[in-house]
Amino acid sequence: MPRNSTKSASGEPQLKQLQKACMRLKLVSNPNRLLLVLVLADGERSVGSICEEIKLIYQIVSHRLGLLRHGRIVNSRRQGKRVFYSLTEIGQELARVAKVMTG
């Protein structure tokens, strides 16, 4: 039986890829952060509109989105004073999996 390669197709060591995956899964293991990913699965949103929908204050939502941005699950862009967030490719995959798991 062939042994699993220790490197990915991109040449990155497999352990490093696994560590990144664990970090991203840990980020969405919090129900409120996972909710943000699911909200953003419907498209780009401003922080204010997300706050209105999920009934949390701006500072909390902004902080959680910052964590998700750091983990490369969401992207942000600024338009004037407003900040808009959208899912990255990885974020879209996580949202897809979460939708399947939540029925």
VMD Tcl script that builds the backbone (N, CA, C; Angstrom):
set m [mol new atoms 309]
animate dup $m
set s [atomselect $m all]
$s set {name element resname resid chain x y z} {
  {N N MET 1 A 0.841 -1.175 0.000}
  {CA C MET 1 A 0.000 0.000 0.000}
  {C C MET 1 A 0.892 1.246 0.000}
  {N N PRO 2 A 0.627 2.247 -0.869}
  {CA C PRO 2 A 1.479 3.429 -0.906}
  {C C PRO 2 A 1.295 4.281 0.344}
  {N N ARG 3 A 2.387 4.873 0.767}
  {CA C ARG 3 A 2.350 5.755 1.935}
  {C C ARG 3 A 1.811 7.116 1.528}
  {N N ASN 4 A 1.130 7.758 2.473}
  {CA C ASN 4 A 0.651 9.113 2.211}
  {C C ASN 4 A 1.835 10.053 2.119}
  {N N SER 5 A 1.774 10.961 1.197}
  {CA C SER 5 A 2.832 11.946 1.048}
  {C C SER 5 A 2.813 12.898 2.227}
  {N N THR 6 A 3.991 13.379 2.595}
  {CA C THR 6 A 4.069 14.349 3.687}
  {C C THR 6 A 3.950 15.770 3.166}
  {N N LYS 7 A 3.782 15.908 1.865}
  {CA C LYS 7 A 3.615 17.238 1.273}
  {C C LYS 7 A 2.331 17.266 0.467}
  {N N SER 8 A 1.713 18.437 0.409}
  {CA C SER 8 A 0.496 18.611 -0.376}
  {C C SER 8 A 0.861 18.812 -1.840}
  {N N ALA 9 A -0.166 18.917 -2.666}
  {CA C ALA 9 A 0.042 19.157 -4.091}
  {C C ALA 9 A 0.773 20.479 -4.324}
  {N N SER 10 A 0.571 21.444 -3.415}
  {CA C SER 10 A 1.238 22.739 -3.556}
  {C C SER 10 A 2.663 22.710 -3.017}
  {N N GLY 11 A 3.085 21.573 -2.457}
  {CA C GLY 11 A 4.435 21.471 -1.912}
  {C C GLY 11 A 4.518 21.851 -0.445}
  {N N GLU 12 A 3.401 22.285 0.134}
  {CA C GLU 12 A 3.372 22.686 1.534}
  {C C GLU 12 A 3.347 21.439 2.417}
  {N N PRO 13 A 4.138 21.395 3.459}
  {CA C PRO 13 A 4.115 20.232 4.349}
  {C C PRO 13 A 2.706 19.953 4.865}
  {N N GLN 14 A 2.332 18.685 4.876}
  {CA C GLN 14 A 0.986 18.291 5.273}
  {C C GLN 14 A 0.655 18.745 6.690}
  {N N LEU 15 A 1.604 18.673 7.612}
  {CA C LEU 15 A 1.349 19.082 8.995}
  {C C LEU 15 A 0.928 20.547 9.050}
  {N N LYS 16 A 1.580 21.380 8.278}
  {CA C LYS 16 A 1.234 22.811 8.259}
  {C C LYS 16 A -0.191 23.016 7.749}
  {N N GLN 17 A -0.571 22.267 6.714}
  {CA C GLN 17 A -1.937 22.360 6.191}
  {C C GLN 17 A -2.946 21.923 7.245}
  {N N LEU 18 A -2.631 20.852 7.950}
  {CA C LEU 18 A -3.527 20.353 9.000}
  {C C LEU 18 A -3.671 21.373 10.124}
  {N N GLN 19 A -2.585 22.040 10.468}
  {CA C GLN 19 A -2.641 23.068 11.511}
  {C C GLN 19 A -3.539 24.231 11.085}
  {N N LYS 20 A -3.443 24.645 9.825}
  {CA C LYS 20 A -4.310 25.718 9.308}
  {C C LYS 20 A -5.772 25.293 9.351}
  {N N ALA 21 A -6.033 24.052 8.944}
  {CA C ALA 21 A -7.406 23.550 8.957}
  {C C ALA 21 A -7.948 23.523 10.380}
  {N N CYS 22 A -7.151 23.068 11.325}
  {CA C CYS 22 A -7.584 23.033 12.730}
  {C C CYS 22 A -7.886 24.435 13.253}
  {N N MET 23 A -7.045 25.395 12.901}
  {CA C MET 23 A -7.253 26.770 13.347}
  {C C MET 23 A -8.558 27.321 12.789}
  {N N ARG 24 A -8.833 27.050 11.519}
  {CA C ARG 24 A -10.067 27.555 10.909}
  {C C ARG 24 A -11.298 26.870 11.489}
  {N N LEU 25 A -11.201 25.574 11.708}
  {CA C LEU 25 A -12.333 24.857 12.310}
  {C C LEU 25 A -12.581 25.333 13.736}
  {N N LYS 26 A -11.523 25.641 14.448}
  {CA C LYS 26 A -11.675 26.164 15.810}
  {C C LYS 26 A -12.384 27.521 15.782}
  {N N LEU 27 A -12.058 28.349 14.796}
  {CA C LEU 27 A -12.708 29.656 14.683}
  {C C LEU 27 A -14.216 29.527 14.506}
  {N N VAL 28 A -14.659 28.559 13.726}
  {CA C VAL 28 A -16.098 28.420 13.489}
  {C C VAL 28 A -16.759 27.459 14.471}
  {N N SER 29 A -16.000 26.986 15.471}
  {CA C SER 29 A -16.605 26.116 16.482}
  {C C SER 29 A -17.433 26.913 17.488}
  {N N ASN 30 A -17.295 28.223 17.463}
  {CA C ASN 30 A -18.110 29.103 18.297}
  {C C ASN 30 A -19.429 29.364 17.570}
  {N N PRO 31 A -20.573 29.100 18.211}
  {CA C PRO 31 A -21.865 29.255 17.521}
  {C C PRO 31 A -22.105 30.646 16.938}
  {N N ASN 32 A -21.660 31.686 17.629}
  {CA C ASN 32 A -21.883 33.040 17.114}
  {C C ASN 32 A -21.033 33.330 15.881}
  {N N ARG 33 A -19.798 32.835 15.853}
  {CA C ARG 33 A -18.963 33.041 14.669}
  {C C ARG 33 A -19.480 32.203 13.504}
  {N N LEU 34 A -19.952 30.998 13.806}
  {CA C LEU 34 A -20.532 30.166 12.749}
  {C C LEU 34 A -21.784 30.834 12.178}
  {N N LEU 35 A -22.571 31.463 13.042}
  {CA C LEU 35 A -23.748 32.200 12.579}
  {C C LEU 35 A -23.344 33.313 11.614}
  {N N LEU 36 A -22.252 34.013 11.911}
  {CA C LEU 36 A -21.778 35.063 11.008}
  {C C LEU 36 A -21.412 34.486 9.643}
  {N N VAL 37 A -20.766 33.336 9.638}
  {CA C VAL 37 A -20.414 32.689 8.372}
  {C C VAL 37 A -21.681 32.345 7.597}
  {N N LEU 38 A -22.685 31.831 8.285}
  {CA C LEU 38 A -23.935 31.474 7.610}
  {C C LEU 38 A -24.673 32.707 7.083}
  {N N VAL 39 A -24.640 33.788 7.832}
  {CA C VAL 39 A -25.267 35.038 7.370}
  {C C VAL 39 A -24.566 35.528 6.107}
  {N N LEU 40 A -23.232 35.458 6.101}
  {CA C LEU 40 A -22.463 35.935 4.950}
  {C C LEU 40 A -22.542 34.988 3.756}
  {N N ALA 41 A -23.039 33.788 3.965}
  {CA C ALA 41 A -23.197 32.846 2.850}
  {C C ALA 41 A -24.187 33.373 1.815}
  {N N ASP 42 A -25.062 34.280 2.248}
  {CA C ASP 42 A -26.045 34.874 1.332}
  {C C ASP 42 A -25.479 36.062 0.567}
  {N N GLY 43 A -24.244 36.460 0.857}
  {CA C GLY 43 A -23.619 37.559 0.131}
  {C C GLY 43 A -23.014 38.593 1.056}
  {N N GLU 44 A -22.330 39.541 0.443}
  {CA C GLU 44 A -21.638 40.598 1.177}
  {C C GLU 44 A -22.618 41.415 2.015}
  {N N ARG 45 A -22.191 41.759 3.209}
  {CA C ARG 45 A -23.032 42.546 4.115}
  {C C ARG 45 A -22.178 43.548 4.884}
  {N N SER 46 A -22.796 44.646 5.282}
  {CA C SER 46 A -22.124 45.598 6.163}
  {C C SER 46 A -22.264 45.109 7.600}
  {N N VAL 47 A -21.374 45.573 8.447}
  {CA C VAL 47 A -21.428 45.183 9.854}
  {C C VAL 47 A -22.774 45.597 10.450}
  {N N GLY 48 A -23.219 46.781 10.119}
  {CA C GLY 48 A -24.494 47.278 10.648}
  {C C GLY 48 A -25.678 46.395 10.282}
  {N N SER 49 A -25.734 45.943 9.037}
  {CA C SER 49 A -26.861 45.099 8.629}
  {C C SER 49 A -26.791 43.724 9.294}
  {N N ILE 50 A -25.576 43.233 9.526}
  {CA C ILE 50 A -25.424 41.964 10.241}
  {C C ILE 50 A -25.919 42.118 11.680}
  {N N CYS 51 A -25.542 43.218 12.317}
  {CA C CYS 51 A -25.972 43.488 13.703}
  {C C CYS 51 A -27.491 43.501 13.807}
  {N N GLU 52 A -28.145 44.160 12.864}
  {CA C GLU 52 A -29.604 44.223 12.871}
  {C C GLU 52 A -30.221 42.836 12.757}
  {N N GLU 53 A -29.653 42.006 11.892}
  {CA C GLU 53 A -30.220 40.680 11.659}
  {C C GLU 53 A -30.040 39.743 12.845}
  {N N ILE 54 A -28.860 39.756 13.452}
  {CA C ILE 54 A -28.609 38.778 14.514}
  {C C ILE 54 A -28.740 39.370 15.919}
  {N N LYS 55 A -29.098 40.627 15.993}
  {CA C LYS 55 A -29.401 41.284 17.276}
  {C C LYS 55 A -28.226 41.271 18.260}
  {N N LEU 56 A -27.032 41.605 17.756}
  {CA C LEU 56 A -25.854 41.776 18.600}
  {C C LEU 56 A -25.297 43.164 18.377}
  {N N ILE 57 A -24.574 43.684 19.368}
  {CA C ILE 57 A -24.037 45.032 19.242}
  {C C ILE 57 A -22.840 45.065 18.286}
  {N N TYR 58 A -22.618 46.227 17.721}
  {CA C TYR 58 A -21.612 46.442 16.681}
  {C C TYR 58 A -20.232 45.949 17.106}
  {N N GLN 59 A -19.806 46.316 18.315}
  {CA C GLN 59 A -18.452 45.979 18.767}
  {C C GLN 59 A -18.228 44.464 18.809}
  {N N ILE 60 A -19.230 43.720 19.258}
  {CA C ILE 60 A -19.107 42.266 19.346}
  {C C ILE 60 A -19.020 41.660 17.942}
  {N N VAL 61 A -19.899 42.092 17.059}
  {CA C VAL 61 A -19.906 41.575 15.683}
  {C C VAL 61 A -18.597 41.935 14.984}
  {N N SER 62 A -18.160 43.163 15.140}
  {CA C SER 62 A -16.933 43.615 14.506}
  {C C SER 62 A -15.731 42.806 14.994}
  {N N HIS 63 A -15.669 42.551 16.296}
  {CA C HIS 63 A -14.566 41.765 16.860}
  {C C HIS 63 A -14.566 40.347 16.296}
  {N N ARG 64 A -15.718 39.725 16.261}
  {CA C ARG 64 A -15.810 38.345 15.751}
  {C C ARG 64 A -15.482 38.276 14.268}
  {N N LEU 65 A -15.907 39.262 13.509}
  {CA C LEU 65 A -15.559 39.306 12.090}
  {C C LEU 65 A -14.052 39.492 11.910}
  {N N GLY 66 A -13.446 40.263 12.796}
  {CA C GLY 66 A -11.990 40.442 12.754}
  {C C GLY 66 A -11.260 39.128 12.960}
  {N N LEU 67 A -11.745 38.318 13.882}
  {CA C LEU 67 A -11.153 36.996 14.108}
  {C C LEU 67 A -11.282 36.132 12.854}
  {N N LEU 68 A -12.458 36.167 12.240}
  {CA C LEU 68 A -12.687 35.389 11.022}
  {C C LEU 68 A -11.830 35.908 9.861}
  {N N ARG 69 A -11.621 37.221 9.825}
  {CA C ARG 69 A -10.764 37.801 8.777}
  {C C ARG 69 A -9.321 37.356 8.976}
  {N N HIS 70 A -8.879 37.360 10.213}
  {CA C HIS 70 A -7.518 36.915 10.522}
  {C C HIS 70 A -7.311 35.457 10.103}
  {N N GLY 71 A -8.348 34.645 10.236}
  {CA C GLY 71 A -8.283 33.250 9.822}
  {C C GLY 71 A -8.550 33.030 8.348}
  {N N ARG 72 A -8.690 34.126 7.603}
  {CA C ARG 72 A -8.937 34.094 6.161}
  {C C ARG 72 A -10.228 33.366 5.792}
  {N N ILE 73 A -11.220 33.528 6.658}
  {CA C ILE 73 A -12.545 32.960 6.394}
  {C C ILE 73 A -13.434 34.024 5.754}
  {N N VAL 74 A -13.184 35.286 6.102}
  {CA C VAL 74 A -13.913 36.400 5.490}
  {C C VAL 74 A -12.927 37.439 4.965}
  {N N ASN 75 A -13.398 38.201 3.992}
  {CA C ASN 75 A -12.684 39.368 3.462}
  {C C ASN 75 A -13.435 40.609 3.906}
  {N N SER 76 A -12.728 41.724 3.974}
  {CA C SER 76 A -13.405 42.977 4.294}
  {C C SER 76 A -13.005 44.036 3.275}
  {N N ARG 77 A -13.905 44.986 3.116}
  {CA C ARG 77 A -13.593 46.162 2.294}
  {C C ARG 77 A -14.289 47.354 2.925}
  {N N ARG 78 A -13.642 48.487 2.834}
  {CA C ARG 78 A -14.173 49.711 3.419}
  {C C ARG 78 A -14.743 50.582 2.313}
  {N N GLN 79 A -15.927 51.125 2.589}
  {CA C GLN 79 A -16.548 52.086 1.674}
  {C C GLN 79 A -16.993 53.255 2.528}
  {N N GLY 80 A -16.210 54.311 2.485}
  {CA C GLY 80 A -16.472 55.438 3.381}
  {C C GLY 80 A -16.270 55.004 4.818}
  {N N LYS 81 A -17.286 55.205 5.648}
  {CA C LYS 81 A -17.200 54.797 7.051}
  {C C LYS 81 A -17.689 53.378 7.281}
  {N N ARG 82 A -18.258 52.766 6.268}
  {CA C ARG 82 A -18.829 51.433 6.425}
  {C C ARG 82 A -17.830 50.356 6.023}
  {N N VAL 83 A -17.895 49.227 6.736}
  {CA C VAL 83 A -17.058 48.074 6.415}
  {C C VAL 83 A -17.977 46.940 5.966}
  {N N PHE 84 A -17.647 46.356 4.837}
  {CA C PHE 84 A -18.421 45.261 4.279}
  {C C PHE 84 A -17.600 43.979 4.355}
  {N N TYR 85 A -18.284 42.890 4.645}
  {CA C TYR 85 A -17.622 41.586 4.754}
  {C C TYR 85 A -18.251 40.606 3.780}
  {N N SER 86 A -17.417 39.703 3.292}
  {CA C SER 86 A -17.873 38.613 2.428}
  {C C SER 86 A -17.021 37.387 2.747}
  {N N LEU 87 A -17.501 36.231 2.338}
  {CA C LEU 87 A -16.765 35.000 2.588}
  {C C LEU 87 A -15.662 34.805 1.562}
  {N N THR 88 A -14.548 34.262 2.011}
  {CA C THR 88 A -13.495 33.818 1.106}
  {C C THR 88 A -13.932 32.462 0.544}
  {N N GLU 89 A -13.126 31.885 -0.322}
  {CA C GLU 89 A -13.430 30.549 -0.835}
  {C C GLU 89 A -13.520 29.539 0.317}
  {N N ILE 90 A -12.592 29.643 1.231}
  {CA C ILE 90 A -12.595 28.746 2.401}
  {C C ILE 90 A -13.855 28.984 3.232}
  {N N GLY 91 A -14.223 30.237 3.409}
  {CA C GLY 91 A -15.438 30.570 4.147}
  {C C GLY 91 A -16.680 30.003 3.483}
  {N N GLN 92 A -16.714 30.043 2.160}
  {CA C GLN 92 A -17.853 29.481 1.424}
  {C C GLN 92 A -17.947 27.976 1.636}
  {N N GLU 93 A -16.804 27.303 1.640}
  {CA C GLU 93 A -16.798 25.857 1.883}
  {C C GLU 93 A -17.261 25.545 3.302}
  {N N LEU 94 A -16.786 26.322 4.271}
  {CA C LEU 94 A -17.209 26.115 5.659}
  {C C LEU 94 A -18.721 26.340 5.800}
  {N N ALA 95 A -19.249 27.354 5.129}
  {CA C ALA 95 A -20.686 27.626 5.172}
  {C C ALA 95 A -21.464 26.467 4.558}
  {N N ARG 96 A -20.966 25.934 3.447}
  {CA C ARG 96 A -21.627 24.816 2.801}
  {C C ARG 96 A -21.694 23.616 3.733}
  {N N VAL 97 A -20.583 23.303 4.382}
  {CA C VAL 97 A -20.535 22.182 5.319}
  {C C VAL 97 A -21.480 22.432 6.508}
  {N N ALA 98 A -21.462 23.663 7.024}
  {CA C ALA 98 A -22.325 23.999 8.167}
  {C C ALA 98 A -23.798 23.854 7.807}
  {N N LYS 99 A -24.163 24.251 6.591}
  {CA C LYS 99 A -25.561 24.123 6.157}
  {C C LYS 99 A -25.964 22.657 6.093}
  {N N VAL 100 A -25.075 21.804 5.599}
  {CA C VAL 100 A -25.359 20.370 5.526}
  {C C VAL 100 A -25.521 19.809 6.956}
  {N N MET 101 A -24.648 20.229 7.846}
  {CA C MET 101 A -24.666 19.687 9.211}
  {C C MET 101 A -25.848 20.187 10.040}
  {N N THR 102 A -26.344 21.370 9.713}
  {CA C THR 102 A -27.455 21.929 10.489}
  {C C THR 102 A -28.806 21.598 9.863}
  {N N GLY 103 A -28.780 20.881 8.759}
  {CA C GLY 103 A -30.008 20.398 8.145}
  {C C GLY 103 A -30.710 21.446 7.393}
}
mol reanalyze $m
mol bondsrecalc $m
mol representation Tube
mol addrep $m
